[in-house]
C-alpha cells in the first residue's frame, strides 16, 4: 500500500500498536533534544531513575532560554546542565551558542530519524524529513533511558503547495495562512505533511519556519520530504553523507486535505493575543509601533536576518521604535558580520542581542505597557513577552522591518523600494567549538552533578485517590495556554528547578490568588479546575502540570485538551476528563464540589464516569480516552512512580 512520508517514518519506528488514527502506538526514539527551561527537570529525572548513560543514538542539551544572569540561579543551572550532560553522555551547547532548534537542524538533523524534544517547537526538525515531536520532559527522560515514546496515532493532514511566492511574501506568511484557515486547534492529533510543486522554492530554513509553527496549530508533528533542497542544506553543513531521499509513494493519500496557491498569498499578521487571529497586514496598517523584533526559532535563517539588514541599509529607524535583532546562532552572527550586513543593522539603529531565545520567552526585550510590538516569534499568548498587558503581533521579517522603518504597522509592498535580493554566503562558518561532545563512560561515571541552592529534588506524588470530592478552585475559558498556567519570562523561569517556589506563580496571569487559595485550609484535600476548548495549548513545559499538582490539583475537566499538556497531566497523576455534553461546562461554577466515587475502578471499567455537583443535586457525564497503560500510570500517581514499579 502506498504510504506518505509520515506513514513511512512511523512504520519504520513502530514498536507497538496499529497505525489507526486514535490508537495508541509506541515509537523508537533515535534522538532527543532538551533546552535549559525544561532540561533541568529532565536531568533530575534521569538522576532519579539512576541511569548510567543515555541509550539514544544521540541526545543534545542546549542552553538558549534562560540566558539572563541577574543573580546566581540561571548561572547555577547552566553548570548543573553541563555536569549532567557530561555524566549521562549528552552533547552540550553552551550559553550564547544559539537557539536549540536550528542548531540541532544544522549539527544533528538527519532525514528518516525520530527526534523527541522537551520543547513544543521540536517539530521544526520535520523540515529535514525527521519525525520530530515535542513532549513533556518526563517522557523525553524515559526515551533517553531507552523506553519507547507512546502517542496516539495521528491523522495525516496533507497540504499541497502550488504556485510561486510573490515579492515581499515569505515562509512565515504560509504558516500564518494555515493558522488563518484552521486556527490554533486545527492540527490537533494530526501530522501536517507538505508536498507539491511549490516546495521547490522553499529552502530548508523556510521549511523550518513552517514546521516550527505547526505547534501553533496543535499538530503532533510537521513533515517535509527529504529532497534536493535537503541535500543542499546538509552539503552546506558538510554533512551530505547523512542525506537520503524520503518522498511520498506514488498514489499515497492523506486523511485530511488542503491546498495553498502560494502566488495568491499576501503579507499576513496575527493579532494580539493568539497566533490564530490572522489578518492581512493591509487590514491593520497604520497602527502605531513601539517595537519590531527579528529572530527566534520561527524565523531563524540567515536569509531572515539579511532581509532586514538590506531593507534598512542606508536608512535610520525612527527614535520612537525599538528595533531588536536576535541572531539565531553565534555562527550566524559571525556570518552577518563577515558579509557586511551587521553594520547595516547597527548603523540603522538596531539593538543587537546575544544569540538565543531571549524575548521570545520573555527573557528581556519586554515591550512598554500598552504599546504594539511586531515580532517574528511563534507565539503571542497574553503576558508571554514579559509585559502583563502586552500587545504582540506575529509577522514576517519583511513586515516587521517595513513597520520599523515607518514607525507604524506597514505592508512591505507599500515601501516603494526594490525587493532585496539576499545572497547566501558562498561558504558557511562552521564553528563547533561551543558544542561539547559526550565523554567516555568510565570518565563520565566519575562526574558529580553540580547543584546550586536553587535546585530542589522533585516532590513525591501519591497514588490516585480512591474517590474525589474536590472543590473547583478555578474555571477558565477556551485556548488557555501553558504560558497562562505557568508563566515564562525572567520573573519565573529561574525557579524551573525549584517546584515549591515556581508553583507560587501558577495561573497568576489569570488569577493571582490561585496559589494562595490552593494552599489554604479550604483546599487542603485537593481541588479541581474546569476549562474550555483546547486547554493547555502551547509550550511543552511540564511545570504547567507539576506545579499545580504540587498545589493539590487532582482533576481537570475540559471541553478538549491540547495533546502535550493532556499527557503531562497524566504523567504527574492528574486525571484529565472531558464533558460528554459540552453544555455541562455552564453548569459548574467556582467553589462547586465535584464528587466521583471509585475513580480507579471507573476509569478501568469504561470511558464514561458519573460526577455529582454536590449542593446542586445535578449529575454530569464525563469521558476519558486513556489507554490501559495511561490508566496504570494514573493509578500509580504518575509516570515516575509507574517507571519505578516497572523496574522492580
C-alpha positions in Angstrom: 0.0 0.0 0.0 1.3 3.4 -1.0 2.5 5.5 2.0 3.0 9.2 2.6 6.2 10.4 4.3 4.7 10.4 7.8 3.4 6.8 7.4 6.8 5.7 6.2 8.6 7.2 9.2 6.1 5.9 11.7 6.2 2.4 10.2 10.0 2.2 10.3 10.0 3.1 14.1 6.8 1.3 15.2 7.3 -0.9 18.2 3.7 -1.4 19.4 0.2 -0.7 18.2 -1.5 -0.3 14.9 -1.4 2.7 12.6 -5.0 3.5 13.0 -5.8 7.1 13.9 -6.6 7.5 17.6 -5.0 4.2 18.6 -2.0 4.3 21.0 1.3 3.5 19.3 4.8 3.1 20.7 7.8 4.6 18.7 11.5 4.0 18.9 13.3 7.3 19.5 16.6 7.9 17.8 17.5 11.4 19.1 16.4 13.7 21.9 16.6 17.5 22.4 16.4 19.3 25.7 16.7 23.0 26.5 17.5 24.7 29.8 14.0 25.8 30.7 12.8 22.2 30.7 16.1 20.3 30.7 16.8 20.8 34.4 13.8 18.7 35.3 14.8 16.1 32.7 18.3 15.7 34.2 16.8 15.5 37.7 14.5 12.7 36.4 17.5 10.9 34.9 19.2 11.1 38.3 16.0 9.8 40.0 15.9 6.8 37.5 19.6 6.1 38.3 20.6 5.5 34.7 24.3 5.2 33.8 24.1 6.7 30.3 21.5 7.7 27.7 20.5 4.9 25.3 19.5 7.0 22.3 21.7 7.3 19.2 22.2 11.0 20.1 20.9 13.4 22.8 21.7 17.1 23.0 21.2 19.6 25.7 21.0 23.3 24.7 21.2 26.5 26.9 19.2 29.1 24.9 16.2 30.2 27.1 17.5 31.4 30.4 20.5 33.5 29.4 20.0 36.5 31.7 22.2 36.1 34.7 20.9 38.8 37.1 21.7 36.5 40.0 23.1 33.0 40.7 20.1 30.9 39.6 20.5 30.7 35.9 24.3 30.5 36.1 24.0 27.6 38.6 21.6 25.8 36.4 23.9 26.2 33.4 26.7 24.5 35.4 24.2 21.8 36.6 23.2 21.0 33.0 26.8 20.9 31.8 27.7 18.4 34.6 24.6 16.3 33.8 25.5 16.3 30.1 29.0 15.0 30.9 27.6 12.5 33.4 25.0 10.9 31.1 26.6 11.1 27.7 24.8 14.1 26.2 26.0 16.7 23.7 26.1 20.2 25.4 25.6 23.5 23.7 26.9 26.4 25.9 25.1 29.7 26.7 25.4 32.1 23.7 25.8 29.3 21.1 22.3 29.8 19.8 18.7 28.6 19.6 18.3 24.8 20.0 16.0 24.0 17.0 18.1 25.5 14.2 21.3 24.4 15.9 20.1 20.8 16.1 19.0 21.0 12.5 22.4 22.2 11.4 24.5 19.8 13.5 22.5 16.7 14.1 19.4 16.7 11.9 19.2 13.5 9.8 16.4 12.6 7.4 14.4 9.5 8.4 15.3 9.7 12.1 12.9 10.3 15.1 13.5 13.2 17.4 11.7 13.7 20.8 12.2 17.1 22.5 11.2 18.7 25.7 10.1 21.8 23.7 6.9 22.1 21.7 8.8 23.5 18.8 10.9 20.4 18.4 8.6 19.8 15.4 10.8 22.2 13.4 13.2 19.3 12.6 10.5 18.0 10.3 11.9 20.5 7.8 14.6 17.9 7.1 12.3 14.9 6.9 12.6 13.9 10.5 9.7 12.7 12.6 10.2 15.3 15.3 7.7 15.6 18.2 7.5 17.8 21.3 6.7 16.2 24.6 6.9 16.7 28.3 10.3 16.4 29.9 9.5 13.2 31.7 8.6 11.5 28.5 11.9 12.7 27.0 13.8 11.4 30.0 12.1 8.0 29.5 13.2 8.0 25.9 16.7 8.8 26.9 16.6 5.9 29.3 15.7 3.6 26.4 11.9 3.4 26.7 9.6 3.9 23.6 7.5 7.0 23.2 3.8 6.5 23.3 1.4 8.7 21.4 -2.0 8.4 19.8 -1.6 7.6 16.1 -2.3 11.0 14.4 -4.3 11.6 11.2 -2.0 12.7 8.4 -3.0 16.1 7.1 -1.7 16.7 3.6 -1.1 20.3 2.4 -0.4 20.7 -1.3 1.7 23.8 -2.2 1.4 25.2 -5.7 2.5 28.4 -7.4 5.3 30.8 -6.5 5.5 33.3 -3.7 5.2 36.9 -4.7 7.8 39.5 -3.7 7.5 40.6 0.0 5.7 37.3 0.9 7.7 34.6 2.6 7.5 31.3 4.6 6.0 33.0 7.7 3.0 34.0 5.6 2.5 30.4 4.6 2.1 29.2 8.1 0.1 32.2 9.1 -2.2 31.3 6.2 -2.6 27.9 7.7 -3.5 29.5 11.1 -5.9 31.8 9.4 -7.7 28.9 7.9 -7.6 26.4 10.8 -6.9 28.4 14.0 -4.9 27.1 17.0 -6.6 23.7 17.3 -6.8 22.8 13.6 -3.9 20.5 13.7 -4.6 18.7 17.0 -3.9 15.0 16.7 -2.6 15.4 13.2 0.8 15.4 11.4 1.0 18.2 8.9 2.7 17.0 5.7 3.6 19.4 2.9 4.0 18.3 -0.7 3.6 19.6 -4.2 5.5 21.7 -6.8 5.5 24.8 -4.5 8.1 23.1 -2.3 10.9 23.5 -4.7 11.4 27.3 -4.0 11.4 26.8 -0.2 14.8 26.5 1.4 15.5 24.2 4.3 15.2 27.2 6.7 12.0 28.3 5.0 10.6 24.9 5.8 11.9 25.2 9.3 9.7 28.4 9.7 6.7 26.4 8.7 7.4 23.2 10.6 8.3 25.2 13.7 4.9 26.9 13.9 3.0 23.7 13.3 3.0 23.6 17.1 0.7 26.7 17.0 -1.9 24.6 15.1 -1.6 22.0 17.9 -0.1 19.4 15.5 1.8 16.4 16.7 4.4 17.0 14.1 5.1 18.6 10.7 6.9 16.9 7.8 8.6 17.8 4.6 10.1 15.3 2.2 13.8 14.9 2.1 14.7 16.1 -1.4 17.4 18.0 -3.3 16.7 21.1 -1.1 17.5 18.9 2.0 20.7 17.6 0.3 21.8 21.2 -0.5 21.3 22.2 3.2 23.3 19.2 4.5 26.0 19.9 2.0 26.3 23.4 3.3 26.9 21.9 6.8 29.4 19.4 5.3 27.0 16.5 6.3 25.8 15.4 2.8 26.7 11.8 3.6 23.8 11.7 6.1 21.3 12.6 3.4 18.8 10.1 2.0 15.8 10.7 -0.2 12.4 10.3 1.5 9.3 11.2 -0.5 5.7 10.0 -0.6 5.0 6.9 -2.6 3.2 7.4 -5.9 -0.6 7.2 -5.1 -0.2 7.9 -1.4 -3.2 9.6 0.2 -3.9 11.7 3.3 -6.7 11.6 5.9 -7.2 15.4 5.6 -6.5 17.6 2.6 -5.8 21.3 1.9 -4.1 23.3 -0.8 -2.4 26.6 -0.9 -1.6 28.5 -4.0 1.4 30.5 -2.9 1.0 33.0 -5.7 -2.2 34.3 -4.1 -0.7 34.9 -0.7 -0.1 38.4 0.7 1.6 39.6 3.8 -0.2 38.4 6.9 -0.1 39.2 10.6 -1.5 37.5 13.8 -3.2 40.0 16.1 -2.9 40.0 19.9 -3.0 37.7 21.7 -3.3 34.4 19.7 -1.4 33.0 16.7 -4.8 32.1 15.2 -6.1 35.7 15.0 -4.7 36.3 11.5 -5.5 39.2 9.2 -3.8 40.7 6.2 -1.3 43.4 7.0 -3.2 45.9 4.9 -6.2 45.5 7.2 -4.4 46.7 10.3 -1.8 49.0 8.6 -1.2 52.4 10.3 -1.3 51.3 13.9 1.4 52.9 16.0 4.5 50.8 16.6 6.8 50.7 19.6 8.9 47.6 18.9 10.0 45.4 15.9 11.7 42.2 16.8 13.6 40.0 14.3 14.7 36.4 15.2 13.7 33.3 17.2 13.2 29.7 16.1 10.2 30.8 14.0 12.4 32.9 11.6 15.9 31.5 12.3 17.6 31.7 8.9 20.4 33.8 7.6 18.0 34.9 4.9 15.6 36.4 7.5 18.3 38.5 9.2 19.9 39.5 5.8 16.5 40.6 4.5 16.1 43.0 7.5 19.7 44.3 7.0 19.2 45.0 3.3 15.9 46.7 3.9 17.4 49.2 6.4 20.7 49.8 4.5 21.5 53.5 4.5 18.3 54.2 6.4 17.5 55.1 10.1 14.9 53.6 12.3 12.7 56.3 14.0 13.6 57.1 17.6 10.1 56.0 18.6 10.8 52.4 17.6 13.0 49.8 19.4 14.4 47.6 16.6 15.6 44.4 18.2 17.8 41.9 16.4 18.2 38.4 17.9 20.7 36.2 16.0 19.9 32.6 15.9 23.4 31.4 16.5 27.0 32.6 17.1 27.9 31.3 13.6 25.1 33.3 12.0 26.2 36.5 13.9 29.7 35.9 12.6 28.4 35.4 9.0 26.4 38.6 9.2 29.5 40.5 10.2 31.6 38.9 7.6 29.2 39.7 4.8 28.9 43.3 5.9 25.2 43.1 6.9 25.6 43.6 10.6 26.9 47.1 10.0 23.7 48.0 8.1 21.7 46.9 11.2 23.9 48.7 13.7 24.0 51.9 11.6 20.2 52.0 11.2 19.8 51.9 15.0 19.2 48.2 15.7 19.7 46.8 19.1 21.9 43.6 18.7 21.3 40.9 21.3 23.1 37.7 22.1 22.3 34.5 20.2 19.4 32.8 22.0 15.6 32.8 22.6 15.7 36.0 24.6 12.5 38.0 24.3 10.6 35.1 22.6 10.3 33.5 26.0 10.1 36.8 27.9 13.8 36.9 28.8 14.4 40.6 28.2 13.1 43.0 25.4 9.7 43.3 27.1 7.6 45.9 25.3 6.3 49.0 27.1 2.8 48.9 28.6 0.0 49.5 26.1 2.4 49.7 23.1 2.4 47.5 20.0 5.2 45.0 19.4 5.7 43.3 16.0 7.7 40.0 16.3 8.8 37.2 14.1 8.4 34.8 17.1 6.0 31.8 17.1 3.7 32.9 19.9 1.9 35.9 21.3 0.0 34.5 24.3 -1.0 37.0 26.9 2.0 38.1 29.0 4.5 35.8 27.3 6.6 38.8 26.3 7.2 39.7 29.9 4.7 42.6 29.9 1.4 41.6 31.6 -0.8 43.8 29.4 1.2 43.3 26.2 0.1 43.8 22.6 2.2 41.5 20.5 1.7 40.8 16.8 3.3 38.0 14.8 4.6 38.6 11.3 7.4 38.0 8.8 10.8 39.8 8.9 9.7 41.8 5.8 6.6 43.2 7.6 8.4 43.8 10.9 11.2 45.7 9.2 9.0 47.7 7.0 6.9 48.7 10.1 10.1 49.6 12.0 11.1 51.9 9.2 7.8 53.7 9.1 7.0 53.7 12.9 3.6 52.1 12.2 2.3 48.7 11.0 3.1 48.7 7.3 2.5 46.4 4.4 6.0 45.9 3.0 4.7 46.1 -0.6 3.9 49.8 0.0 7.5 50.8 0.8 8.3 51.6 -2.8 11.8 50.2 -2.6 13.4 47.5 -4.7 12.8 44.0 -3.3 16.1 43.0 -1.7 17.9 40.0 -3.2 19.5 38.0 -0.5 22.7 36.2 -1.4 23.7 33.3 0.9 27.3 33.1 1.9 29.4 31.1 -0.5 30.8 29.2 2.4 29.1 28.8 5.8 31.0 29.4 9.0 31.0 26.1 10.9 32.5 26.8 14.3 31.6 23.9 16.5 33.8 24.9 19.5 30.7 25.8 21.6 29.5 22.2 21.3 30.9 19.8 23.9 31.0 16.1 22.9 29.9 13.3 25.3 32.9 11.9 27.2 33.7 8.2 27.6 31.6 6.2 30.1 34.4 5.4 32.6 35.2 9.1 32.7 31.6 10.1 32.9 30.9 7.8 35.9 33.3 10.0 37.9 31.4 13.2 37.2 29.4 14.6 40.1 26.3 16.7 39.4 26.8 20.4 40.3 23.8 21.6 42.2 23.3 25.1 43.4 21.0 26.0 46.2 18.0 26.6 43.9 18.0 23.0 42.6 15.4 21.1 44.7 14.6 17.4 44.4 11.3 16.5 42.7 8.2 16.3 45.0 6.8 12.8 45.7 3.3 12.3 44.2 0.9 10.0 46.0 -1.2 7.3 44.1 -4.6 8.2 42.7 -7.2 9.0 45.4 -9.9 6.3 45.6 -12.8 8.9 45.4 -12.9 12.6 44.6 -14.8 15.3 46.5 -13.0 18.3 45.1 -13.9 22.0 45.1 -13.5 23.8 41.8 -10.7 26.3 42.5 -10.6 27.8 39.0 -12.8 28.0 35.9 -11.2 29.2 32.7 -12.3 29.6 29.1 -11.1 28.4 25.7 -7.5 28.1 24.5 -5.9 28.7 27.8 -2.1 28.3 27.2 0.6 26.8 29.3 2.0 30.4 29.4 -1.1 31.3 31.4 -0.9 28.2 33.6 2.8 28.6 34.3 4.2 31.9 33.0 7.6 32.1 31.3 10.0 35.1 31.5 12.8 36.4 33.7 10.5 36.6 36.7 9.5 33.0 36.8 11.8 30.7 34.8 14.9 31.0 37.1 12.9 28.8 39.5 12.3 26.0 37.0 14.4 23.5 39.1 12.6 24.6 42.3 9.0 23.3 42.2 7.9 24.6 45.6 8.9 28.1 44.6 7.8 28.1 40.9 4.4 26.8 41.9 3.7 30.2 43.6 3.4 31.7 40.1 0.8 29.1 38.8 -2.1 30.7 37.0 -1.2 34.2 38.2 -1.8 35.6 34.7 -5.4 34.5 35.2 -5.9 34.6 39.0 -3.0 36.0 41.1 -4.5 34.4 44.2 -4.7 30.9 42.8 -1.6 29.5 44.6 -2.5 31.1 47.9 -6.0 29.8 47.8 -4.8 26.3 46.8 -2.6 26.2 49.9 -5.4 27.4 52.2 -7.2 25.1 54.7 -10.3 25.1 52.5 -8.5 23.2 49.8 -6.1 21.0 51.9 -7.6 17.9 50.4 -7.1 19.0 46.8 -9.0 20.8 44.1 -10.3 20.6 40.5 -10.1 23.0 37.6 -12.7 23.4 34.8 -11.6 24.5 31.3 -13.0 25.2 27.8 -11.7 24.0 24.4 -8.0 23.3 23.7 -7.0 23.5 27.4 -3.2 23.7 27.8 -2.2 24.7 24.3 1.4 26.0 23.7 4.6 25.1 25.4 5.5 21.6 26.4 6.8 22.7 29.8 5.7 20.1 32.4 5.9 22.7 35.1 2.3 23.6 34.0 1.2 20.2 35.3 3.7 19.6 38.1 3.4 22.9 39.9 -0.5 22.8 40.1 -0.2 19.1 41.2 2.2 20.2 43.9 -0.5 22.7 45.0 -3.2 19.9 45.1 -4.7 19.8 41.7 -6.1 16.3 41.1 -8.7 16.7 38.4 -9.1 18.8 35.2 -12.4 18.8 33.4 -12.3 20.5 30.0 -14.2 20.6 26.7 -11.0 19.4 25.0 -7.2 19.3 25.7 -4.1 20.1 23.8 -2.0 17.0 23.2 1.2 17.6 25.2 -0.4 19.1 28.2 -3.0 16.3 28.3 -0.2 13.8 28.5 1.7 15.9 31.1 -1.3 15.9 33.4 -1.3 12.1 33.2 2.4 11.9 33.8 2.0 13.7 37.1 -1.1 11.9 38.4 -3.8 14.5 37.4 -6.9 13.0 35.8 -8.0 14.7 32.6 -11.6 14.3 31.7 -13.9 15.9 29.1 -17.5 16.7 29.1 -19.8 14.2 27.3 -22.2 17.2 26.9 -20.1 20.4 26.4 -23.1 22.4 27.7 -22.4 21.0 31.2 -19.5 23.4 31.3 -22.1 26.1 32.1 -23.5 24.1 35.0 -20.3 24.2 37.0 -19.2 27.3 39.0 -16.2 28.1 41.0 -16.4 26.6 44.6 -18.8 23.9 43.4 -17.7 20.5 44.7 -17.2 17.6 42.1 -17.8 14.2 43.6 -16.7 11.0 41.8 -16.7 7.6 43.6 -14.4 4.7 42.9 -12.3 6.7 40.4 -9.7 3.9 39.6 -12.4 1.3 39.1 -14.4 3.7 37.0 -11.7 4.6 34.5 -10.7 0.9 34.2 -14.3 -0.2 33.6 -15.1 2.1 30.7 -14.7 5.5 29.1 -17.6 7.3 30.9 -17.8 8.5 34.6 -20.6 9.9 36.6 -19.8 13.1 38.5 -22.1 14.8 41.0 -22.1 18.5 41.6 -22.9 18.4 45.3 -25.2 21.1 46.6 -26.9 21.4 43.1 -28.4 17.9 43.0 -27.0 17.5 39.5 -25.1 14.7 37.8 -23.0 15.1 34.7 -21.3 12.6 32.4 -17.5 12.8 31.9 -15.4 11.0 29.4 -11.8 9.8 29.2 -9.7 8.5 26.3 -6.9 6.9 28.4 -5.1 3.8 27.2 -4.6 0.8 29.6 -1.0 2.0 30.1 -2.1 5.5 30.9 -4.7 4.2 33.4 -1.9 2.3 35.2 0.3 5.4 35.3 -2.5 7.5 36.8 -3.4 4.9 39.4 0.3 4.8 40.5 0.4 8.5 40.8 2.3 9.4 37.7 5.0 8.2 35.3 7.9 8.3 37.8 6.1 6.0 40.2 5.0 3.7 37.4 8.5 3.5 36.0 9.9 2.6 39.4 7.4 -0.2 39.8 8.3 -1.5 36.3 11.9 -1.6 37.2 11.3 -3.8 40.3 
